[in-house]
Amino acid sequence: MHTPGDRWRAPVGAAPAVAVGVAVASFGIWEVVYADIPTAVPVPGQVLWVCGFAVAVASYRLLPSLSLVLLWVLAAVQVGTGVPLLLTQLAVALVAYGCARYGSIGTLVVSAASVPAVALLTVLAIGADLHSQTVNRAFYDLLDTGSLREIVARLVLLGGALLIVPWLLGMLLRVLRREARTRAEQIETARERDQAAELAEVREGQARLARDVHDVVGHSLAVILAQAESAQYLSDEDPSRLKDTLATISTSARTSLQDVRHVLGATGDRPPSGGLDTLIEGVRASGHEVISTEVGEPRPLPPELSTVAYRVLQEMLTNAIRHGRRDEPVHVERHWQEELRLEVRNVIDVAGVETVPMAAQSDAAAPGNGLEGMRRRLESVGGRLDVRPRAGSGHPTFTVTAWLPTGAA
C-alpha cells in the first residue's frame, strides 16, 4: 500500500538517477566522438552502447536488479562486437554500490558473485587489448608499465577501487540502515506499549471511581429511601419521631456527600470514621432491624484492607435493604480468624417483584458496580466472594459472604 509520501519520494529519488544517467551519457558520447579510439565499431554503434550503459548506471538506486542485468548484457556485447574500453565505464562503481545498498537479497547475492567475475573479465579483456589499440589511450598511462605483473597488480587495485570498495560501502550502509530501522521499530513498540499501559491505568482508575461512587451513593440513597418510606407511617401526633427521621436523613445525606468528596478529591478512597459499626448503625437508624454478631478478637486492618472491608460491607447492606423483606431482620456476622469473614443474610420474598432484580443485577450489571464491584475489590487484595440463595425451614434467604486477609503476619 502506497502512502502520499511514497508518491512524492519516488520523483525525488528519480531526479538524481536521471542526472547521473545524463552525465554518464554525455561524457560517454564525448569520449566516443573526440577521444579518437581506433575501433571497427562505428560511432553510432558506440553511442548506442554508451546510452545503454548510461541507463544501467542511472538505474543503480531505483532498479538495481535491472542495472545489474543491463551491465552483464552490455559486457557481453562489448566483448562480442569489439566496443572499446572507455573511461566512461569507471561509473560501474555506482552499480556495485547500488546493488549492495538498495538491491534485494537475490540482487545482493548475484552482485557479490559478479564482482570477481567482472574483475576476471576485465583482466582478460585489457590484457588482450592493451596493445591492440582498442582502449582509451588514458589507460596506457595508468596500466602500461611494460611488465605484465605490474599491469595485473594495477588492474587488481583498479578493480578493488571500482567494484569491491563501493560494494562493501553499500553493504555497510545497508546494515546500518537496517539497524536504525530496527531501533526505530523498537522505540515505536515501546511507545505504543507505554501508551497502552497508560490507557489501561486510566480505564482502571475510571472503573475504580465508578465502583466507589456506586458504593457510596447507592448505599446512602438506599438508607435515605428506607427512612423516607418509614416516615410515611409515622403518626402525626408524634412530631418528635418525624424530626428524628428527618435528622437521620440529613445525616446520611451529609455523610454521603463527604464520602463522594473523599472519592473525587485528592485524599483518595477512605471510609468514614467509625468503621464497620458506623454502617450497621446507619442501617438501624433507617428503621431496619439488624442483628450483628462478631466472633473472635477484632484487630486493626491496614488502610487498604480497611477500605475494602468497608466498601464491601456497605454494598452488602445496600443490597439487603433494597431486596430484602422489611419485616425481617438483616443478619450481619463478622468472624475474625486468619481471615476476616463478612456475611450478610437477609430474607427474600420469592413472590415479590423487588427480589427479582437482585439476581438479574449480578449478571447484567456493568463491570465495577454491584456484586461484580465487590468481587473485584476483594480480588485486588487477595480476597474472594460467595453469593447464593439458601432455602431453610422458613423463608428463603439470600447470603453474601466475603473473605479478605487481615494483614497479620
FIBA-344883 format. One record per residue: residue in three letters; x, y, z of N, C-alpha, C in turn. Coordinates in steps of 0.001 Angstrom, whole numbers, plus 524288, in hexadecimal, padded with zeros to 5 digits. Atoms other than C-alpha are relative to their C-alpha. Layout:
N
alaXYZXYZXYZ ...
# end
This chain:
409
met8034F7FB5A8000080000800008000080371804D580000 his7FCE07FB4E8007C805A580D277FBFC7FD578048F802B1 thr801EE7FB557FD6E80412819568041080122804AE7FC92 pro7FEC67FB56802FE803E98273C7FEB8805C78015E80038 gly7FA6C7FEF17FF9D811D28288E803B7803267FCC67FC31 asp7FD4080354803B68160A81D1A7FB117FFC7802497FA84 arg8007B7FDD08053E810E1823F07EEE8803C0804937FF32 trp7FC4E7FBB5800668195F82FB87F1E68059F7FE0D80052 arg7FAB4801F47FF46825228278D7F5D3802457FDC77FAF4 ala7FE1580258804D882619820997E8A08025C804117FC53 pro7FD967FC16803538282C82CF87E071805008023D8024D val7FB4A7FDE87FD96831EE832117EA5A804937FC487FF4F gly7FBDD803CC800C8839BF8255F7E946801757FF5C7FA4F ala7FEEE8009C8058E83892825337DA7780330804837FDCE ala7FD447FB6E8021583DF6832ED7D873805F17FF548000E pro7FA4A800DD8002A84C0082FC37DCC18018F7FBB87FC30 ala7FEC18043E8039884B8D823247D4E580012801EF7FA5C val8002A7FDCC8054B8478982A797C88C804C08037A7FF10 ala7FB747FC948008985247834757CAF4804F87FCD77FF1D val7FB668035A800AB85C6A829A67CC64800027FD907FA91 gly8004480254805328579E8230A7BFF780161803CF7FBB6 val7FECE7FC07803F38582D82F9A7B826805D6801477FFFF ala7FA6D7FED17FFA7865E6832747BD3A8034D7FBAA7FD94 val7FD0A8046A8022C86ADE824C37B9CB7FF5E7FFC47FA15 ala800E080023805A28648E825287AC5D802E48046B7FD41 ser7FD647FB8180272869FA832B37A987805E27FF257FFB0 phe7FA62800EF8000D877D382F267AD86801737FB8D7FC48 gly7FED78046480376877228223D7A6587FFB4801827FA44 ile800697FE4E80580872858286F799AD8049C803827FE8C trp7FB717FCAE8010F87D0E832C279ABC804E27FCB17FF52 glu7FB64803578005A8872D8282079D038001C7FD057FADF val8003B802FB804E38829E820327915380140803817FB48 val7FF717FC90804858827282BE77882F805658028A7FFBF tyr7FB417FCD78000988EB78333578C6F804E57FD31801FD ala7FB60802A17FDF1897D282920792C88032E7FD607FBBE asp7FD31802518047889BA4823A478570802397FAA38015E ile7FE6D805547FEA089BC981561789D57FF6E7FC937FB26 pro8006180366804A989F1180C2E77E7D7FCAE7FB2C8013E thr803628048C7FF418944B801F477D947FCE37FF1B7FB0A ala803208015B8049C88C867FACC773467FA478013A800B4 val8057F7FEDD7FEF487FB27FE4D779D97FEF7805A97FE73 pro801197FA978019D8799980A5E773747FE368034E804A9 val801617FC617FBCD876E58166E77BAA7FA537FF70801B2 pro80572800BC7FE2B867F6814B677B9C7FF577FB378036D gly8005A804B07FCC5869A680709780FD8024A800DA8055D gln7FDA77FECC7FAF5872AF80BED78B9F7FC6D8039180341 val803897FC747FD408692D816E778EF27FB587FCFB8023B leu8045B8032E7FE2285E1C80CFD78FFD8019E7FCD1804C0 trp7FE1C8030A7FB878666C804AD799028009B80380804CB val7FF517FC4E7FBB2869CB810907A1617FABA8017480266 cys805327FEAF7FDED85B66814137A29A7FDD77FB8D8034F gly801AA804767FCD48586A8064E7A740802DA7FFBF8052B phe7FD007FFF07FB1E863638074E7B1247FE198044E8039E ala802097FBAC7FCD285E0E8146E7B5B37FAE57FE7B802A6 val804E9801D57FDA0850A680E297B7FD8012F7FC428047D ala7FE96803AF7FBD985716803457BFD4801F1802DE804D8 val7FDF77FD0F7FB8885E5480D137C8637FBA5803298029C ala804347FCD07FDD385249815C17C9F67FC307FCC38033E ser803A2803707FD3584A9A809F67CF2B802397FDD780511 tyr7FD4D802667FB908543D807497DA247FCED8005E8051C arg802BA7FF387FB0784B1680C527E4BC7FA657FE027FFE4 leu805828017D8003483D1980A3A7E05A7FF3A7FA657FE28 leu8008C805568022283EFC7FD8B7D8A9805657FD717FFB8 pro7FAB68023E8001F84BFD7F78F7DCB4800487FABE7FD37 ser7FFDE80507802CD848337EA2B7D76280036800D67FA20 leu7FFC97FEB980589845917EFFC7C9F0805608021A7FE8B ser7FACD7FDE0800FE852627F7617CAD6804017FBAB7FF71 leu7FC418045B80036859D67EABC7CD847FF517FCC67FB06 val8010480310804C2853417E35E7C25B801EA802E97FB2A leu7FE387FCE780481855C77EE717B8AC805EE800217FFAF leu7FA4A7FFCD7FFF2863E57EF0D7BCD8802627FB0C7FDBC trp7FE08804EF8021B866047E0A47B9CE7FED97FF8F7FA23 val80145800258059A85F157E1C77ACB4803B3803817FCEF leu7FC7B7FC62802AD867447ED977A9098059B7FDED7FFF1 ala7FAC5802537FFEE873AE7E6807AD3B800887FBD77FBC7 ala7FFD880402804198702E7DB2F7A44A800348027D7FA96 val7FFEC7FD448050686D777E48C7991A80553802677FEFD gln7FADE7FD95800A787A537EB9F79B7B804207FC037FE6B val7FC338041580149882287DF0979B437FEFC7FDBF7FA91 gly8014B80278804FC87AC97D9BD78F89800AA803807FB4D thr7FFD57FC758048487AE27E5D7786DD804F1803397FFB4 gly7FB317FCF78001C8879C7EC4F78AC17FF4E805A98017E val800877FAA77FE0D882377F895790FA8049A8011D80391 pro7FB447FEFA7FCFA88E457FF0A796D17FED9800E3805C5 leu800657FEFE7FA6F890BC800097A54D80076805E3800D8 leu800627FA567FF7888CD580DD37A93D800C4801A8805AF leu7FFA57FDC57FABC88FCE8168A7B4BD7FA958008B80277 thr805627FF8B7FE1088103817FB7B5C37FE857FB5E8036A gln80163804BA7FD358808A80A277BAFC801D080004805AD leu7FE9B7FF957FA7F886D780E9F7C7A67FB23800DB8036A ala804E17FF2D7FD20878D8812187CB7E7FD867FAE7801C6 val80206805027FE2F876BD8038B7CDAB8001C7FFAA805FB ala7FFC67FFEC7FA4087A42806A87DBCB7FAA78014380254 leu8053D7FEBC7FE1186C9C80C987DD7B7FC767FB3A7FFE6 val8033E804B0800538666A7FFDC7D900801577FC358046D ala7FE6E803717FBAB86E657F7FD7E2C97FDDE8020080533 tyr8020F7FDA77FB2C86A928016D7ED907FA127FF588005E gly805B58004A7FFF485C258018E7E9BF7FDF97FA82800F6 cys801CA8056A7FF2F85AED7F2B67E9408007F7FE6D805BB ala7FF3E801677FA85860757F1567F7037FCA08034F803A6 arg802D17FC627FC8C8595E7FD1A7FCA37FA1D7FF847FF7D tyr805A07FFBE800EA84BE07FC7C7F6677FDA67FAFC7FDC5 gly8020C804A58029784AA97EF197F0067FD557FC37803AE ser8026C804327FCF6842717E39D7F472804257FC0A8019A ile7FC45804037FE4F848A77D7BE7FABD802537FD2D7FB48 gly7FDFB80295804B8849A37D11A7ED71803DD803627FD17 thr7FC687FC69802A584FD77DD1A7E749805188007D802FF leu7FB567FF9D7FCBD8592E7DE0E7F2C3803907FB4B7FF2C val7FCD9804C1800AE85DA47CFFC7F110802787FFDD7FA90 val7FDF48001D8055E85F087D0EC7E23D804418041A7FF44 ser7FBFF7FBED80089866847DDB57E338805037FE76802C9 ala7FB4C801D37FD4686FC37D7B27ED2A803047FC0F7FCB7 ala7FD61803C280375872817CC917E3B98020B8029E7FB18 ser7FE5D7FD66804D5873DA7D6267D8738051B802EE80091 val7FB427FCE47FF3E87EF07DDDB7DE8E804E17FD137FE37 pro7FB4E802BE801F1889847D36B7DCAA7FF8D7FE8F7FA3A ala8009D8015E8058A883A37CF747CF958013C804A17FC7A val7FED17FB5380318884237DD5C7CA5B805CC8014A80037 ala7FA617FEF67FF88891E87DEFD7CFA0803277FC707FC6B leu7FD43803AE8035E896317D2B97C8697FF648016F7FA3F leu800EC7FE6F8056888FDF7D7077BBC280302804F67FE9D thr7FD2A7FB21800FA8961F7E4647BD14805C57FEF67FF21 val7FA7780163800A48A3957DE807BED9800EC7FD837FAAB leu7FF5C8029F805098A1A77D5C67B3037FF6C803CD7FB75 ala800F57FC688045689C157E0997AA9F80466803EE7FF55 ile7FBDD7FC13800668A6447EACD7ADE8805357FD777FEAD gly7FB1D802AF801408B1407E1097AD9B800647FEA67FA44 ala7FFEB80167805888AD507DD2579FDD80001804C17FC71 asp800D77FB89803788AA0E7EA9279A9880381804A48011B leu7FCFD7FB727FE858B3BE7F3807A15680392801D17FB97 his7FC5C7FEAF8042D8BD0D7F2F1795F07FD717FFAF7FAA8 ser802A18004D805138B2C87F15578B637FCFF804FF7FED2 gln8020A7FAD08011A8AEB57FFB678C337FA068005B8005C thr805B77FFC27FF948A0387FCD5790207FE3F8021380549 val8014F7FD977FB088A0668043A79CE880144805C97FFBE asn7FEC17FA7D7FFA98A076812717A081805BF8008F80181 arg7FA5F7FF6A7FF238AE8F8172D7A03A8014680170805B0 ala7FEFE7FEA87FA858ACFF81BFA7AE3C8016B7FB3C8033E phe7FEB6804C37FD118ADE980DDD7B2AF805C17FEA57FF68 tyr7FA748012B800A08BBC380D227AD2680330802618046C asp7FD0B7FD607FBDF8C0B9816F27B6FD7FF2F7FD648054D leu801428025D7FAF88BA1480FA17C1E6801FF7FA7280073 leu7FEF3805A07FFBB8BD028018D7BE54804EF7FE407FD29 asp7FBB580202803448C791800317B3E880541801A180242 thr7FADD7FF017FDA88D4297FF567BBB3804307FC7F7FDAB gly7FC328036E8027A8DAA87F52A7B334800547FABA8028E ser7FFCF804F37FD208D9667EA407BD7C7FA777FDED800BA leu80532802587FF848CDC57E10A7BCEE7FE737FF7B805BA arg80144800887FA748CECB7DECD7CB9A7FE118053180249 glu801A97FAE87FE068CDD27ED507CE4C7FABA801947FDBB ile805197FEDB802588C27C7EE7B7C4D57FBAD7FD3D802FE val803F5802F97FD218BB007E3BA7CBF77FF2F8024D80572 ala8007D7FDB77FAC38BE0D7E9E37D9297FCCF805007FFD5 arg802F77FB29800688B8DD7F6EC7D4997FA457FEF47FE91 leu8055980173801428ACEB7F0607CEF17FD057FE48804E8 val8027E801AE7FB248AA2E7EA107DC177FE9C804B48035E leu801257FB457FCF98AB407F73C7E2D77FB82803147FD92 leu8042E7FD2D802A08A2897FD797D89C7FAC07FD42800CB gly804D5802F07FF2C8987A7F2997D9E77FDFF800948058D gly801A27FF347FA96898807F3F77E89D7FDA180557800D7 ala801F97FAB37FF68896958028D7E7977FABA800B07FD60 leu804D37FF438030188B9A801557DD9D7FB957FC6A801BC leu80413803D97FEDF884677F54A7E2867FFBA7FE81805C1 ile80025802217FAB58885F7EFFB7EFCD7FEDA804348040E val800C97FBE07FC19889407FCA37F77C7FA7A8023F7FFC0 pro8056D7FE138002887C348024A7F27F7FC097FBF2801E5 trp8039F804127FE55875977F52E7F4AB800067FF7B805F4 leu7FFA2800637FA5087AAA7F445802AB7FDAB804CF802A5 leu802487FB4A7FDD1876D180263805287FA057FFB07FFE8 gly805AD8009D80055869097FFB6800517FDFB7FC07803E7 met8019C803FB7FC43868467F384808AF800138022A8058F leu7FFA17FDB87FAD086CBC7FB1A814BB7FB65803A08010D leu804677FC717FF508627A805B0812BC7FAD67FD0C8004C arg804B7803397FFD4858317FB32810587FF267FDD780582 val800628023D7FABF85B347F4C881D6B7FEC28044180405 leu800F67FBC37FC5085B94801CE8248D7FA5A801E07FFB3 arg8056B7FE388008284E68805C781F047FC417FBFD80252 arg8036E804027FDBB848647F8CC822CF8001E80044805F0 glu7FFB37FF847FA5184D6C7FA6B830A27FD08804CB801E4 ala802DD7FB477FE7884810808428312C7FA227FF1E7FFAA arg80593801268008383AF38037382C467FE267FC798046E thr801678037B7FBB583AF07F8A08366F7FF92803058051C arg800437FCD57FB3B83DF0802628413E7FB26803707FFFF ala804AF7FCB7800568332780B5383C4F7FB137FCD080118 glu8047E803557FF018298D7FFFB83C5B7FFA47FE91805C9 gln8000A801407FA6D82DAC7FC5084A257FE18804A380339 ile801C37FB517FD3282BC080A5884EA67FA2B800BD7FF4C glu8058F7FF6C8010181E6D80ACC8481E7FCD77FBF680301 thr802AB804157FD0C81AA77FDD684E3C7FFD080151805CC ala7FFEF7FE7D7FA7C81EE8802A085BA17FC3F804848010B arg803937FB977FF528175280F40859AB7FA547FE267FFF8 glu80554802098002280B07807DA855D97FEC37FCDE804E5 arg800E4802FD7FB3380CCE7FED3861837FF13803A78049B asp800C47FC3B7FBC780E1F80A7D86A9B7FAA8802927FF91 gln805247FDA5800B580208810B8864A87FBAE7FC3F801A1 ala803F0803DC7FE7D7FA7580411866597FFC47FF6B805EE ala7FFEC8006B7FA497FEE68033A8748B7FD63804C38027E glu802787FB447FDE37FAE981156876F27FA1B7FFD77FF3A leu8059880058801017EDC080F00870937FD677FC18803A6 ala8022F803E27FC627EB9C802BC878AF7FFB28022C80585 glu800117FDA87FAC87EF3780A5B884EA7FB8D803F180080 val8044B7FC367FFE57E5A681521881577FABD7FD368006B arg804F1802E67FFDA7DACF80B5687ED37FF237FD6380545 glu8007E802607FAD27DDB48045488B867FE768041780404 gly801817FBC67FC767DCFA8115A8928C7FA52801897FF58 gln8057E7FEC0800E87CFFB8144288C117FC6B7FBD68024F ala80334804367FDCF7CABC806E488FD57FFFA80030805F7 arg7FFBA7FFA07FA477CF97808A389DCB7FCAF80487801FB leu803337FB877FE777C93B8161289E837FA377FEAF7FF9A ala8057E80180800957BC768106F899567FE457FC6D8046C arg80156803777FB9D7BCD0805C88A3B67FF508031B80503 asp800417FCFA7FB297BF7880F938AE777FB05803428003F val804A87FCB58000B7B4B1818E78AA647FB1C7FCB280087 his804878037D7FF987AB3680D988A8A17FF317FE3180597 asp80087802027FAAA7AE32808248B6117FE2A8043C803C4 val801537FBCC7FC557AD5D815348BD077FA70801EA7FF1C val8051B7FDB8801287A18881AF58B61D7FBB77FBE78006A gly803FF804157FFD879A4280E1F8B4CE7FE647FEAD80588 his801488014A7FA9179B3680AF28C3347FD00804718029B ser8028F7FB917FD6E79792818968C7AC7FA76800C17FE0C leu805427FF588021578BF6819838BE8E7FC5C7FBB7801E9 ala8034D8043D7FDFD7871580C2C8C2F57FE54801188059C val801507FEBC7FA93787C4810748D1337FC208048880038 ile8037F7FB7A800057816F81D9A8CE527FA8B7FE707FE27 leu8050E801B8801F7776AB816F88C6737FD027FCFA80432 ala80298803047FBDE773C880D858D1847FE088039880453 gln801B17FC5A7FBF37733D818A18DB4C7FB52803327FE34 ala804567FCE1801FF76A5F820CC8D2997FAFB7FCD07FFC8 glu804B2803488003F7611C815658D07D7FDD87FEDC80576 ser801E9801177FAAF7608E8125F8DEFE7FD67804D180262 ala802577FB347FDE875D53820AE8E1BC7FA56800967FE65 gln8056D7FF99801CD750C481F2B8DA0B7FC2D7FD84803EC tyr80371802E47FC7274B6B816178E48E8003980211805A0 leu7FFCA7FDC57FAC474EBB81E9E8F02F7FAFC8030180121 ser804C97FD477FE677437B824368F7C3800EA805E280003 asp7FFA17FA517FFFF740BB832AD8F61C8002E8022F8058F glu8001A7FE3E7FA8F73F3583372904C6805527FF6A802A4 asp7FAC9800CE7FDC274D9B82FEE906BF80411802CE7FC8A pro7FC607FD12803607554983AD390000805BC7FF2F80176 ser7FA83800C47FE7D7619A837B2907C38027C7FB907FCEA arg7FDE28045B8030F7634182AB6900CE800DC8019A7FA57 leu7FF4E7FE1A8055376142831738F3D0804EA803547FF93 lys7FB477FCD18001776BC483B3F8F758804E67FC9680050 asp7FB8A8038B7FF8E774DE830308FB4A801357FD637FABD thr7FF3C802838051F77292829768EE3E80261803C87FC22 leu7FDDA7FC1A8039477522835ED8E6AE805B08013D80156 ala7FA987FF107FE6F78170838288EEA48038F7FB907FE24 thr7FCF58047B801E07860582A788EB51800D8800517FA1F ile7FF747FF53805AF7835982D068DCE18041F8041E7FEDA ser7FC2E7FBD8800C878B2A839A48DDC5805817FE0C80119 thr7FAD78020E7FEA879675832AB8E463801FD7FC427FBCC ser7FE74803B6804147968A827CC8DA2F8019F802DF7FB0A ala7FEBA7FD09804B179669831A78CF118052F802D98009B arg7FB217FD337FF0D7A14D839988D545804B27FC457FFE1 thr7FBCA803E2800147A98B82D728D780801287FE347FA78 ser7FF468019A8056B7A7588292D8C979802EC8042B7FCF2 leu7FD4F7FBC6802B87AB9C836898C486805C48002D80172 gln7FA8A8001F7FE617B805835CC8CC94802EE7FB767FD87 asp7FD8080485802757BADB828308C76580121800FA7FA42 val7FF287FED6805897B91782CB48B96680488803C87FF54 arg7FB9B7FC60800597C263837F48BBDB805297FD40800F0 his7FB3C803077FF1A7CC5782E7D8C15C801827FCDF7FB2C val7FEFB80340804987CB04825C08B5678020B803477FB82 leu7FE9E7FCBC804717CBFF830D58AB7C804B68036F80111 gly7FBC47FC757FEBF7D631838B08B2C48053A7FD518001F ala7FAA4801FF7FFE37E49F836F88B4898011D7FCA5804AE thr7FF048030E7FB477E31A830578C1AC7FF4F7FA3A7FF2B gly8009A80584801217DF998236C8BB407FB287FDB680268 asp8049D802CA7FE127D581819468BEBB8011E7FE0B8057F arg7FF52801D17FAA67D491817938CD6D7FAB97FFFF802B7 pro805128003B7FD557C9508138D8D6377FF948043880419 pro800AC7FC1F7FBD67C36581D438DFC8801AF7FDBA80538 ser7FE82801C97FACA7C75881CAA8EDE57FB8D7FCC38025F gly803EE803657FD9F7C05C8123D8F5C2800207FA947FDC4 gly7FF4780519802517C331807128EC6A7FAF07FD1F7FEE9 leu8046380358801617B9F57FBB38EA817FB47800E380390 asp804637FF147FC6B7B1CF7FED48F6897FCAA804A37FE3B thr802F67FB7C801E87ADFE80BDE8F0677FC067FE607FBE7 leu8039E801DF804057A7E6804C88E4D67FB517FD3F80273 ile8043A802FD7FD7F7A0197FBAE8ED857FC408039B802DC glu8035D7FC627FD2479B26806B48F6107FCD9803617FC3F gly802E27FCF1803CD7975480E728E9FA7FB507FD257FDE4 val8047380318801DB78EBF8035B8E5257FBDD7FF9280447 arg803C88003E7FBA7788848020D8F2977FD068052580080 ala802907FAF17FF81785C8810938F2BE7FBEA800D67FBC5 ser803D47FF708043B77E6780F218E5F87FAFA7FD0380118 gly804BF802DE7FEA577480806428ECAA800607FA367FF1B his7FF4D8059C800D2779ED7F8F48E8BA8025D7FD81804EC glu7FDC0802EA7FBAC77C8D7EF0C8F348804DD7FD317FE1D val7FB0E802788015F78AA47EA7F8F2CF801E67FCE2804AC ile7FDCE803607FBF078FCD7DF068FAAF805B87FF327FEAA ser7FA6A800258010879E817E06E8FB5E802BA7FC4B803B7 thr7FD0C803CC7FCE37A77C7D59090000805BC800897FE91 glu7FA5B7FF95800E57B6297D6AE9019A802B37FBA6802FE val7FD5B804857FDB27BE767CA9590419805E0800DB7FF82 gly7FA617FF4D8001D7CCC77CB06907B48018180566801F3 glu7FE017FB037FE0E7D5487D64990BCB800EB803BD7FB76 pro7FF297FC378043D7D4407E21F902E680594802188001A arg7FAC07FDF4800647E10B7E76A8FE1B800098046D7FBFD pro7FFC27FBB5803D27E4C47F3DF8F6D7801F07FDFC7FAB2 leu7FE8D801818054F7E5CE7F24F8E83180351804387FD7C pro7FD247FC08803027EF837F9118DF3E7FC2A803667FCEF pro803AF7FC698029A7E987804D58D8397FD6D7FDAD7FB2B glu8024380220804C97E7B07FDC58CB557FBF27FBCF8012F leu803AD8041D7FE957E1377F1DB8D1987FB4280235802D9 ser8045C7FD8C7FD417D9007FA8C8DA567FC2E802707FC27 thr8035F7FDA3803F37D3E0801D68CE6F7FCDE7FBDD7FD1A val802B580430802D07D0A27F53B8C74F7FBBA7FDA580367 ala803EA802417FC767C9B87EF888D3227FB52803AD80097 tyr804397FC397FF607C1D67FC028D4D37FC84800237FB2F arg803187FF9A804C97BDAB7FCF88C68C7FCFB7FAFE7FEE0 val802B6804F8800F17BA417EE8F8C5A07FB4C7FF7A803A0 leu8046B800577FC6A7B1E47EEB88D1E87FBDC804137FEA0 gln803AC7FBF58019B7ABBB7FB5A8CD267FC897FE107FB93 glu8031280202804637A7867F4CD8C0707FC847FB77801B6 met80334804477FDFB7A2CB7E8B78C7BE7FB038021B8029E leu804837FDCA7FD48799F67F0E88D0747FC51802CB7FC40 thr803497FD61803E4795367F8E78C4DE7FC7E7FC177FD38 asn8031980409802A7790CD7EC8A8BDE27FBDF7FDB2803AD ala803C3802327FC4178A757E7628CA477FB64803B4800BF ile8043F7FC367FF627828E7F3FC8CBD17FC888001A7FB2A arg802FF7FF86804DD77E897F4708BDA07FCA67FB357FEE5 his80288804BC801F777AD47E6668BB827FDF57FC5C80450 gly801E6803507FBCC777DD7E0C88C8F67FA9A801AA801F2 arg805127FEC77FD9876AFB7E0488D038800CE803C580481 arg7FF677FBEF7FC10769067EC148D8DF7FE397FE3480568 asp801EC801DB7FAF0762397E44C8E3768037F7FBCE80252 glu7FC54803E47FE0976DBE7DB248E54480549802A280100 pro7FAF87FD847FEC477ADE7DE838EB85804407FE937FC07 val7FB4C8010380314787BE7DF648E42B804347FDF9803B5 his7FC028025D7FCAF792107D6778E9FE805708014D7FDE7 val7FAA77FE9B801787A01E7DB4B8E9C9803BC7FD198039C glu7FC32802F37FCEE7AB467D28B8EE4B80581801A27FE65 arg7FA787FED9800DB7B99B7D5F28EFC28033E7FC02802F7 his7FCC6804147FDA87C32F7CAE58F251805C18017F7FF4B trp7FA737FE928000B7D11E7CEA28F5EF803427FB268010E gln7FC6D8047D7FF777DA7A7C3518F37B804E98014D7FCDA glu7FBAB7FEB6803757E5BE7C2078E9FD7FE3C803E37FBCF glu802657FC4E8039F7DC8C7C9358E0D37FB5880287802AF leu804D27FD8D7FE3B7D1747D2938E3347FB9B7FE387FC67 arg80480801C6803167C4AD7CC6B8DED97FB5A803798014A leu804A87FCBE7FF857B9597D5B18DC877FB777FD317FD63 glu8048F802A98022A7ABF07CFD08DA8C7FB1C8032880147 val804FA7FD447FF6579EFA7D6B38D8627FBBA7FC7F7FDD0 arg8043D8038D8018D7928D7CEB48D7CC7FACB802C6800E5 asn8052A7FD9B7FF7F784F57D3D18D5257FBE17FC627FDB0 val8045B8032B801E3777BE7CD628D2EE7FDDE802767FB0A ile802307FE24804E6772627CE748C5367FA977FDB37FF3A asp80556801AB8013D764977CD4D8C0377FFFE7FE667FA4A val7FFA8801ED805677649C7C4AB8B4117FB80801F67FCB9 ala804787FE1B802FD7575B7CA188B03B8003B805DF7FF2A gly7FFBD7FA548006B75B6D7D8538B1A180307801AD7FB38 val7FD5D7FE24804BD75F917E00A8A5B88053A8027480140 glu7FB297FD5B7FEC776A5E7E6E88AD1E804827FC45800BD thr7FBB6803B77FF54772077DA628AF148023A7FE3E7FAD7 val7FE29801E28050D7735F7D7858A09D804BD802F57FE02 pro7FB8B7FD3A8022D77CC47E28089CEB805317FE8B8026D met7FB0E8014F7FD83786E57DD7D8A689803127FC1A7FCC5 ala7FD4C803E98032478A147D17489E99801538021C7FAAD ala7FF017FDD580530788C27D8C0891EC80486803CF80020 gln7FBE27FC217FFB5791B47E375896A1805537FD7280058 ser7FAFB802907FF6F79C707D9F789A2C8021E7FE1A7FAD4 asp7FE42801E88050979CD57D53688C1E80085804597FBFC ala800357FC1F80425799C17E15E88451802428053980184 ala7FDFE7FAE57FE6F79F9F7EC6988C388050D801357FD26 ala7FB247FE768028A7AA8A7F42488620804937FE928037B pro7FB7A801727FCDC7B8367EFE088A5E8017680462803B3 gly7FE6B7FC197FC2D7BC667F6B8896C27FB9E8018B8039A asn8046B7FE927FCB57AEC87F83989C967FDBE7FB1D80281 gly802CC804527FD967A6D57EFD68A5EB803817FB93801AA leu7FD2A804A87FE5C7AB237E1F98A85A8053B7FF777FD38 glu7FB148005A802DD7B56B7E27589DBC80407803C18024E gly7FC6D7FC587FD7B7BB317EE778A4378023D7FDD880505 met7FE0E802707FB307BC177E7538B131804127FBD87FEC1 arg7FC6480437801597C2A47DBC98AAAE8054E802357FE55 arg7FB157FDB2801C17CCC47E46A8A422803058027580489 arg7FD627FDBB7FB7A7CFA77EBBC8B09A802C97FBC58032B leu7FDBB8042C7FCD67D1FE7DF1C8B7FD804957FD6D7FD39 glu7FBC380283802DC7DA3E7D9038AD50804DE8036A7FFDB ser7FB817FC78800357E2E47E51F8AD218036C7FF93804DF val7FCF4800947FB2E7E7367E2218BB20800997FA448018A gly7FF778058D7FEDC7E7067D34B8BA457FB527FDA0802B1 gly804BB802247FD977D9197D1528BF2C7FC937FD417FC0F arg80394802C9803737CD5C7CA2B8B97B7FA6A80109801CC leu805827FED97FEFD7BE967CB098B8FC7FCB07FB457FEAC asp803C48042E801047B3777C1448B9CB7FA838025580080 val8055A7FDEE800187A56F7C4D08B63A7FC5C7FB807FEAC arg80394804588011F79A5F7BB118B7237FAFD8007B80339 pro804E7800757FCF878C177B9888BB14800057FADA80303 arg8003F804B87FCCB7895A7AFB88C5CB7FA627FF36801D3 ala8055D801557FE6A77C957A8D18C8A3800367FD3080540 gly800278026A7FADA77A197A5DC8D6F77FA997FE098014B ser80520801E17FE5276EA67A1348DF0E7FBD3804327FF6F gly803B57FBB280088768877AEA38DE4B800588026C7FA9A his7FF8A7FD40804F8769E07B8EC8D3E0805797FF447FDBD pro7FAC0800528026A775087B7E28CA1B80316804F180127 thr7FC8A7FB997FED9780927C08B8CCBA803F2800BA7FB91 phe7FBDC7FEC3803B978AC47C7348C46F804D48017E80321 thr7FB577FF597FCC77988F7C6828C9F48049B801AD7FC96 val7FB387FE2A802907A4967CE098C5A8804677FF86803F2 thr7FB98800E57FC7C7B1867C9D58CBB480501801D27FD62 ala7FB087FE098020D7BEB57D0628C9FA8045E7FE83803B5 trp7FB51801257FCFF7CC297CC2C8CE848044D803A67FE29 leu7FB7F7FCCB801797D7B27D54C8CEE08042A7FF7B80429 pro7FBC0800A27FC267E5017D4938D5597FFF280473803F2 thr7FFDB7FC0A7FBDC7E7417DBD88E20080530802E380027 gly7FAEC7FD68800027F54C7DF708DF20803757FE5D80474 ala7FCD4801C97FB987FA327D8258EB23804577FC857FE1A ala7FB8F8032F8018E807807D1CE8EA397FF2F7FA628019E 
# end
